[in-house]
């Protein structure tokens, strides 16, 4: 309270300066510029308040939450004409992209113009986002490449055989594919089927977005994809984009109202070369005023006051990355049971937190950790409303955790399901023989060396492993059946380790409604009650200090990624953290649809 009071007093003293700053921050008739270059996430990560000189502060990723905040201010402000998107690169999953596009469409529906400028050209993702704009401009000599989506699998059975490593994979569910890269030379039919369904959904979404944004029929949009890539001028001729321009020429177009529409070819009259281009740029009239989104939002925030008294909040608990019992080192995106359980307990015990959104972006991981996190979500749901918001991937253990929520929200392109279990081990006997290493065992107990990597399992031991996986699979089915309030007999045909898009999952009753974080927030506020509309979300951290794991290099996953075995690299990293545990995980192949 004292800190809030001091900040408010300071802001009151600076109010005339802040008001003047706000007056100049909004360009009358101009555009607010939103830079998109790099990673995009759903929620704004907490700010690092102290950066050490030997560890410079990294630029925070752009969040959909920040874009929505920007949109709310823009739609209430009559001065700016609209929003200029300047996109150089976009790194985000399909669900985050869908949420960002929804936020942009809301800004347009609120009466503001949107122009997208892509100085480096465009791929699938950038065109999908740009389709929310009224006009799309690309840089000269660039490529416009709506190529569609493809998945490549890397299969290492023969490579392991050559070095003398014998993998043994146990899986429950005909679609549970996480271990097939170790024991096959090509994609199984079950995997081909489910990956094909995900590709169909992604392609249909791209076609529909291009058709809607560019005001053409779906057949035309599909033909654009099949005949891509295009040079910048070709893309203009086909109607995929509106114009080609350098950045200073774009400002001239905005000032003179030339967008959308046809503009003169890049090299007017031909033969004049660079000198003519320079003279033409110098002769351009006054440009429209542009103000960065950071400056615009900063000026607006300076006018707001901090609340003096603690207010009710909506807690957000993030389940991001592979689920592990305990993170053994940093450097990978991991959802540690230790930290998540502490955060969930803090949310349950804090009287200010009226409800919780479980924000999930995880392919799963440890079965044991998933079950313990699920238990804490169940306890939380007994006393407070809980809504699970699925981001890019919420499959296997990620879905296990979500099942305890009162409602599940997912984007149509979210990858979810994968209700199954897998276990794998490596027998290194042949490799040790080749290296001249002999193994001699003295044991007491018939299966004392069950987990030894020096030999394969016998038939009896394999039956024990199968029995254990049956038990875990049965528990998973019961967890989902209880959460979905349906009998196990209805859930089992939907399980089998199969993954679904969010739209498919909703049609099968595994997801309650489609949408992003805003939809989940709306549903939770409805559950809390009529006075919850003003309650804002806040990320919940563990209530007690948990020291971070040591920062150690992970050379094996890094090397595997360098040679194109990204999916296997993820499995190796997960195996390091989940040593000796059964895993509920979805292989990341189909999560990276390029």
KOLKOL-863127 format. One record per residue: residue in one letter; x, y negated, z of N, C-alpha, C in turn. Coordinates in steps of 0.2 Angstrom, whole numbers, plus 5000, padded with zeros to 4 digits. Each point is the difference from the previous one (the first is absolute). Example, Ala and Ser with C-alpha at 12.3 -4.5 7.8 and 13.67 -1.06 7.14 Angstrom:
// KOLKOL-863127
a506650285039499649945000500449945000 s499849954996500449945001499649955003 
***
This chain:
// KOLKOL-863127
x500450065000499649945000500449945000 x500650005004500449945000500349994994 x500350054996500349994994499549974995 x499350035000499549974995499949935002 x500049985006499949935002500549954997 x500650035001500649954998500050004992 x499850054997500050004992499549954998 x499450015003499449964998500249925002 x500349995005500249935002500549974994 x500450044998500549984995499649994993 x499650044999499650004994499649935000 x499749995006499649945000500449944999 x500650005003500549944999500249994992 x500050064997500250004993499450004995 x499449995003499450004995500049964995 x500249935001500149964994500450024994 x500650035002500550024995499750064997 x499750055004499750064997499449984995 x499649955002499549984995500349984994 x500549965000500349974994500350064996 x500350045004500350064996499550044997 x499450015003499450044997499849964994 x500049935000499749964995500450014993 x500750015001500450014994500150074998 x499850055005500250074998499550024995 x499449985000499550024995500049964993 x500250034995500149964994499349994997 x499849944999499349984997500050024993 x499650054998500050024993500650044998 x500450025005500650044998499950075003 x500550045000500050075002500450015006 x499850055004500450035006500450064997 x500650005001500450064997500150055005 x499850064998500150065004500650044996 x500550015004500650044997499950075002 x500050054995500050075001500650034997 x500550025005500650034997500350045005 x499850075000500250055004499550035004 x500150025006499550055003499449965002 x499450035000499449985002499750055005 x499749975006499750055005499349975001 x499650045004499449985002500049955006 x500450015005500049965006500749965000 x499949945003500649965001500450035006 x500750024998500450035006500149955005 x500150025006500249955005500749964999 x500049945001500649964999500650025004 x500650004998500650015004500249935002 x499949995007500249945002500749985001 x500450055001500749995001500450044995 x500449974995500450034995500749995002 x500450065001500749995001500449984994 x500549975001500449974994500350064996 x500250065003500250054996499550044997 x499449995002499450044996499549944998 x500149984994499649944998499350024999 x499549965001499350015000499850024993 x499650054999499850024993499349964999 x499949994994499449974998499450045001 x499549985004499450045001499650014994 x499750064999499650024994499449965000 x499749994994499449965000499450055002 x499649975004499450055002499349974997 x499650054999499349994998499749955005 x500150015007499749965005500249934999 x500649984998500249934999499749984993 x499950044995499649974994499349995002 x499750045004499349995002499949935004 x500549995004500049945004500149944995 x500550004996500049954995499449994996 x499750054998499350004996499549965004 x499950025006499549965005500149935000 x500749985000500149925000499949974994 x500250044994499949974994499349994998 x499650055002499250004998499749945003 x500349985006499649945004500349944998 x500650004996500349934998499949984993 x499649954999499949984993500549974996 x500649995003500549964997500450054995 x500350065002500350044995499650034994 x500250004994499650034995500050075000 x500550035003500050075001500750035002 x500150064998500650045003500450024993 x500749995001500450024995500450065003 x499950064997500450065002500650014996 x500649995003500650014996500350075003 x500050054995500250075002500650024996 x500550015004500650034997500150085000 x499850025006500050075001499550025006 x499750065000499550025005500250075002 x500150015006500150075003499550015005 x499550044999499450025004499750064998 x499650035004499650064999499449984997 x499650054997499449984996499449975005 x500050025006499549975005500149935001 x500749985002500149935001499949964994 x500250034994499949964994499249994999 x499650055001499349995000499749945005 x500350005006499849955005500249934998 x500650004997500249934998499649984994 x499950044995499549984995499449985002 x499750045005499349985003500149935003 x500549985003500149945003500049944995 x500450014995500049964994499349984997 x499750064999499349994997499549965004 x500150015007499649965005500249924999 x500649994999500249934999499749974993 x500050044995499649984994499349995001 x499750055003499350005002499849935004 x500549985004499949945004500149944996 x500150004994500049944995500749974999 x500550045001500749984999500350034994 x500349974996500350024994500650045002 x500250064996500650045001500450014994 x500649984999500450014994500650045003 x500150054996500650055001500649994996 x500649985002500650004996500550055002 x500150044995500550065000500649994996 x500549965003500649984996500450064998 x500050065003500450064999499650054996 x499449984997499650054997499550045005 x499750054998499550035004500050084999 x499950035006499950084999499350015003 x499850065001499350025002499849965006 x500450005005499849965007499949934999 x500549974996499949934999499449984996 x499950044995499449984996499450015004 x500050065004499450015004499849945004 x500549975004499949945004499849944995 x500449994995499949944996499350004997 x499750064999499350014997499549965005 x500249985006499549965004500049934998 x500549984996500149934998499649984994 x499949935000499649984994500550004994 x500649995000500550004995500650035002 x500350034995500750045002500549974995 x500649985002500549984996500650045002 x500450024995500650035001500649964997 x500650025003500649974997500250024993 x500449964997500250024993500550055000 x500050044995500450064999499950055005 x499450015003499950055005499650064997 x499950055004499650064998499450005004 x499450024997499450015004499950074999 x500050045006500050074999499550045005 x499449994998499550045003500050084998 x500550035002500150074997499650065003 x499649985006499750065003500450035006 x499950065002500350035005500250074999 x500650025003500350064999500350035007 x500050065001500350035005500550054998 x500650005002500650054999500150045006 x500050065000500250045005500750034999 x500450005006500750034999500050065004 x500250064997499950075003500750025001 x500250035006500750015001500150075002 x499650054998500150075002500650034997 x500149994994500650024997500749975003 x500049945001500549965003500250035007 x499550025004500150035007500250074999 x499850034995500250074999500750004998 x500249964996500750004998500549985006 x499849965005500549995005499950055006 x499550044999499950065005499549985006 x499549954999499549985005499450034998 x499750045004499350034999499549975004 x499549964997499549975004499450055001 x499749995005499450045002499449955002 x499550004996499549955001499350035002 x499749975005499450035002499549945000 x499450014996499549955000499350035000 x499649965003499350015001499649954995 x499750034995499649964996500350004993 x499650024995500350024993500249934997 x499849945003500349944997500649975004 x500250035005500549985005500750014996 x500249944997500550014995500749985003 x500149985006500649965002500650045000 x499950075000500650044999500250034994 x499549994995500150044993500649974996 x500349945002500649984996500650055002 x499950035006500650045002500050074997 x499450034998499950074998499750014993 x499949944996499850014994500449964995 x499950024993500449964995499649954996 x499350015002499549954996499449995005 x499649954998499449985004499550065000 x499750015005499550055001499449974997 x499550054998499449974997499649965005 x500050025006499649975005500349935001 x500649995000500449935001499849964993 x500050034995499949974993499349975000 x499550045003499349985000499949945005 x500350005006499949955005500449934998 x500650014997500349944997499749974994 x499750054996499649974994499449965002 x499750025006499449975002500249935003 x500649995003500249945003500249954994 x500350034995500249964994499449984996 x499550045000499449984996499749945004 x500050005007499749945004500449944999 x500750015000500449944999499949974993 x500050044995499949974993499349974999 x499550035003499349974999500049945003 x500349995006500049935004500449954996 x500650024996500349954996499649984994 x499750054997499649984994499449965002 x499750015006499449965002500249935002 x500650005003500249935002500249964994 x500450034995500149964994499449984996 x499550054999499449984997499749955003 x499950005007499649945003500449945000 x500750005001500349945000500149974993 x500250044995500149974994499449994995 x499450025003499350004997500050044993 x500250065001500050054994499650065002 x499950044995499750075002500550055002 x499850055004500550055002500450034995 x499750014994500350044995500649954997 x499949945000500649954998500550005006 x499850005006500550005005500450075000 x499750054999500350075000500550004994 x499849974994500550004994500649965002 x499949945003500649965002500550045004 x499850055005500450045004500350054995 x499750034996500350064996500549974995 x499949944998500449974994500649965003 x500049995007500549965003500750034999 x500649965001500049945002500049954995 x500049935001499949954996500549945001 x500249974995500449945001499549945002 x500349955003499549955003499549974995 x500349984994499649984994499450054998 x500250065000499650054998499450015005 x500249995006499550015006499549944999 x500249944998499649944999499550024994 x500350024995499650024994499450055001 x500250055005499550055001499549985006 x500149945003499649985005500150025007 x500650045001500250035007500249945004 x500349954998500249945003499849944996 x500049945003499749944997500649964996 x500650005003500549954998500750035002 x500549974996500750015002500349935001 x500349995005500349945002500650005005 x500449954999500549995006499649975006 x500449995005499649985006499849924999 x500549964997499849935000499449994995 x500050054995499549994995499350035003 x500050045005499450025003499749945004 x500549965003499749955004499749954995 x500249994994499749964995499350024998 x500050074999499450034998499449995006 x500250015006499649995005499749925001 x500549964998499849935001499549984994 x500150034994499649984994499450044999 x499950055004499450054999500150044994 x500650034998500150044994499850075002 x499950025006499950075002499250015002 x499750064998500350054995499949974993 x500350044996500049984993500650014996 x500049994993500650014996500449955000 x500750015001500549955000500450014993 x500449954999500450004994500650065001 x500250034995500550055000500649975004 x500450055003500649985004500549954997 x500150014993500549964997499749964994 x499749945002499649974995500449984994 x499750014994500349984994500650034998 x500350045004500650044998500649974999 x500650025001500649984998500349945004 x499649975005500349955004500450025005 x499950065003500550035005499949975006 x500550015004500049985007500049925001 x500349964995499949935001499349984999 x499650034996499349984999499650025006 x500250065003499650025006500249955006 x500649985000500249955006499649934999 x500049984993499649944999499350005001 x499750064999499350015001499850005007 x500550035004499950005008500049935003 x500549964997500149945003499449954998 x499650024995499549954997499350025004 x500050055004499450025004499749955004 x499449995000499749955004500050025008 x499749965004500050015007499850075002 x500250035005499950075002499549995006 x499650065000499550015006500450005006 x499849985006500350015006500050075003 x500550025002500050075003500350005007 x499750035005500250005007500050085002 x500650025004500050075002499550025005 x499850065000499550025005500350005007 x500750015001500349995006499949935003 x500149954996499949935002499349985001 x499550034996499349995001499850035007 x500150065001499850035006500349975006 x500749984999500349975006499749945002 x499849964995499749935002499350025003 x499750054998499350015003500050035007 x500550045001500150035007500249955005 x500449954998500249955004499449965003 x499550004997499449965003499650045005 x500150075000499650045005500350005007 x499650015005500250005006500050085003 x500550015005500050075003499450005005 x499750065000499550015005500350005007 x499749975005500349995007499950065004 x499450034999499950065004500050064996 x500250065003500050064997499350024997 x500050024993499450014997499950084998 x499450024999500050074998500350014993 x500350064999500450014994499850074997 x500150014994499950074997500750024999 x500250065003500650035000500150044993 x500649994997500250044994500650045002 x499950075000500650055001500250024993 x500649994999500350024993500350075000 x499850054996500350074999500350004993 x500649975000500449994994500650054999 x500050044995500650044999499850075002 x500550054999500050075002499950005008 x499550055002499950005007500550055003 x500349985005500550045004499949995007 x500250065004500049995007500449955003 x500649994997500449955003500549984994 x500149944999500549984995500750015002 x500450044996500750015003500549954997 x499849964995500449954997499549954996 x500349945000499649954996500350014993 x499649964995500250004993499550034996 x499550035003499450034996499449985003 x499449994996499449985003499750065003 x499949995007499850065004499549985005 x499550045001499449995005500250045006 x500349975005500250045006499550015004 x499950065002499450025005500149965007 x500650005002500249965006499749935000 x500249964995499849934999499250004999 x499750044996499350004998499650015006 x500250055004499650025006500049945005 x500649975001500049945004499649954998 x500049984993499649954998499250025000 x499850064999499350025001499849995007 x500450025005499849995007500049935002 x500449964997500049935002499449974997 x499850024994499349974997499450035004 x500150065003499450025004500049975007 x500549985003500049975006499949935000 x500249964995499949934999499349985000 x499749965005499349984999499949954995 x500549964998499949954994499950044994 x500250064999499950034993499350045000 x499649974996499350025000499950064995 x500550014995499950064996500750004996 x500150064996500750014997499950024993 x500449984996500150024993500650045000 x500050064998500550054999500349994993 x500549964998500249994993500550064999 x499850044995500450064998500349994993 x500750015000500350014994500650055001 x499850075000500450055001499850064997 x500550044997499950074997499950055005 x500149995007500050055005500650015002 x500150065003500650025003500050065005 x500249995006500050055005499350025002 x499850065001499350025002500049995007 x500550015004499949985007499949935002 x500449964996500049935002499349974997 x499750034994499449984998499450015005 x500150065003499550025004500049965007 x500549985002500149965006499749934999 x500249974994499749944998499350004999 x499750054997499350014999499750005007 x500350045005499750005007499949935003 x500549964999500049935002499549964997 x499950014993499549964997499350035002 x499950065002499450035002499849965007 x500550005004499949975007499849924999 x500449974995499849934999499349994997 x499850054996499349994997499550025005 x500150035006499550015005499849945003 x500449945000499949945004499949944995 x500350004994500049954996499950024993 x499749964996499950024993500650004996 x500150054996500650014996499950014992 x500349964996499950014993500750014997 x500050064996500650014996500049974994 x500649964998500049974994500650034996 x499950044995500550034996500349964995 x500649994999500449964995500150054994 x500750004998500250034994499950085001 x500350025005499950085002499850015007 x499550045001499850025006499850085000 x500550044999499950074998500350045005 x499750065000500350055005500049985007 x500649995003500049985007499749935001 x500049964994499749935000499350015001 x499750054996499350015001499850035006 x500450045003499950035007499949955005 x500449955000500049945005499349964999 x499849994993499549964999499350035002 x500050075000499450035001499649995007 x500449975005499749995006499649935000 x500149964995499749935000499250014999 x499749945002499350004999499849994992 x500449974997499949994992500750004997 x500050024993500650004996499949964994 x500449954999500049964994500650014996 x499950014993500650014996499849964993 x500649984997499949974993499950064995 x499749994995499850054995500750044997 x500649965001500650034997500450035006 x499850005006500350035006500150074999 x500650035001500150075000499950035007 x499550055000499850025007499850084999 x499850035006499850075000500750045002 x500150054996500650045001499950045007 x499450025001499950045006500350075000 x500650005002500350075000500749995004 x500450065000500650005004500550044996 x500649985001500650034997500650015004 x500450054999500650015004500550034995 x500649985001500650024996500650015004 x500450054998500650015003500550024994 x500749995002500550024995500450065003 x500150054996500550055002500649994996 x500649995004500649984998500550064999 x499850065001500450065000500450014994 x499749994994500450014994500549944999 x499949945002500449954999500650015005 x499950025006500550025005500550054997 x499750054997500450064997500549974995 x499749964996500449974994500649965003 x499949975006500549965003500550045004 x499850065001500550045004499850005007 x499449985002499850005007499650065002 x500250045005499750065002499549985006 x499550035001499549995005499950065004 x500150005007499950065004499649985006 x499550045002499549975004500050055006 x499949985006499950045006499349975003 x499550035001499449975002499650055005 x499649975004499650045005499349974998 x499650044998499349984997500050014993 x499450044997500050024993500049944996 x499849945002499949944995500449945003 x500550025004500449945003500349964995 x500250024994500349964995499549994994 x499449995002499449994995500249934996 x500249955003500149944997500849994998 x500350055000500750004997500049994992 x500449954998500049994993500450054996 x500450055003500450044997499750064997 x499350015001499750064997499349984998 x499750054995499349994999499650035005 x499349995000499650035005499850064997 x499850055004499750064998499350005000 x499650054998499350004999499649995006 x500350025006499649995006500149935002 x500649974999500149935002499649954995 x499950024994499649964996499350005002 x499850065002499350005002499949965006 x500549995005499949965005500049924998 x500449994995500049934998499349984996 x499750054997499449994996499449995006 x500150045005499550005005500049935004 x500649975001500049945003499749944995 x500250014994499749954995499250015000 x499850065000499350015000499649965006 x500450005006499749975006500049924999 x500649984997500049924999499549984995 x499950044995499549984995499350005002 x499950055005499350015003499949945004 x500549975004499949955004499949934996 x500450004994499949944996499350004997 x499750064998499350004998499549985005 x500150025006499649985006500049935001 x500649975000500149935001499649964995 x500150024994499649964995499350015000 x499850065001499250025001499749955006 x500450005005499749965006500049934998 x500549974997500049934999499549984994 x499950054996499549984994499350035002 x499950035006499450025003499750054995 x500450054998499750054995500350065002 x499750064998500250075002500750014996 x500450045003500650024997499950034993 x499550044999499850034994500049954994 x499749945002500049954995500749974998 x500450005005500649964999500550054997 x500050065001500550054998500150004992 x499449994996500150004993500349934998 x500049955004500349944998500749995002 x500250055004500750005003500550034995 x500350065002500450044995500749954998 x500149955004500649964999499949954994 x499450004997499949954994500049935002 x500349964996499949935000499549974996 x499749945002499549974996500249925000 x499749974995500049935000499549985005 x500049935003499549985004499350014998 x499949984993499350014998499850075000 x500450054998499850075000499950025007 x500449985005499950025007499349975003 x499949944998499349975002499450044997 x500150024994499550044997499950075003 x500550025004500050075003499949995007 x499949945003499849995007500650005004 x500650004998500649995004500249935002 x499749954996500149935001499349975000 x499949955005499349975001499949954995 x500549964998499849944996500749984997 x499949964994500649984996500149935001 x500749985001500249935001500650005003 x500349945001500649995004499949985007 x500549965002500149985007499449965002 x499849954996499449965001499450045001 x499950054996499450045001500050045007 x500650025001500150045007499849955006 x500349934999499949955005499249995001 x499749994994499349995000499650055004 x500250074998499650055003500150005008 x500649995002500250005007499649955004 x500049944997499649945003499350025000 x499750034996499350035000499950045006 x500550055001500050045006500049975006 x500549955001500149965006499349965002 x499749974995499449965002500049944996 x499449965001499949944996500549945002 x500350005005500549955002500750014998 x500150054996500750024998500249974994 x499649964997500249974993500749965001 x500149975006500549955001500650045003 x500050065001500550045003500650014995 x500649985001500550014995500450075001 x500350034995500450065001500749985002 x500350045005500749995002500350075000 x500650014998500450065000500250025007 x499950065002500150025007500750045000 x500449985004500650035001500050045007 x500550045001500050045006500149965006 x499650015005500049965006500650015004 x500450054999500750005004500550014995 x500649985002500649994996500250084998 x500150014994500250064997500749994996 x500650025002500649984997499950034993 x500249964995500150024993500550064999 x499950044995500550054999500649984997 x500550035001500749984997499949994992 x500449954998500049994993500650044997 x499850064997500550054997499950004992 x500550014997499950014992499650074999 x499750004994499750064998500250024993 x500650035000500350004993499750054995 x499750065003499750054996499449974996 x499549975004499449984996500249944995 x500549965002500349954995500250034994 x500550055000500350034995499450034995 x499550045004499550034996499649954996 x499949945003499649954996500449974994 x500750005001500449974994499950054994 x499950075002500050044994499350024998 x499549965002499350004998499650055004 x500350035006499650045004499749975006 x499649944998499749965005499550045005 x499650044997499550045004500450045005 x500550044998500450045004500449975005 x500249944998500449955005499549995006 x499449984999499549995005499950065004 x500050064997499950065004500650025004 x500649984998500650015004500049965006 x499849934999500049965005499550025006 x499450024997499550035005500250065004 x500350044996500350065003500549995006 x500449944999500549995005499649975007 x499549974999499649975005499550055003 x499850054996499550055003500350075000 x500650005002500450075000499650055005 x499950064997499650055004499349995001 x499749954997499349985000499650024994 x499450025000499650014994499749934998 x499949994993499949934998499350004996 x499749955001499449984996500249944996 x500250024994500349954996499750014993 x500049944996499850004993500749984996 x500250044995500549994996499949934997 x500549965000500049934997500050004993 x500050054996500150004992499449954998 x499450025001499449974998499949935003 x500449985005499949945003500349954996 x500550024996500449954996499850014992 x499549974998499750014994500349954995 x500550014996500449954997499750004992 
***
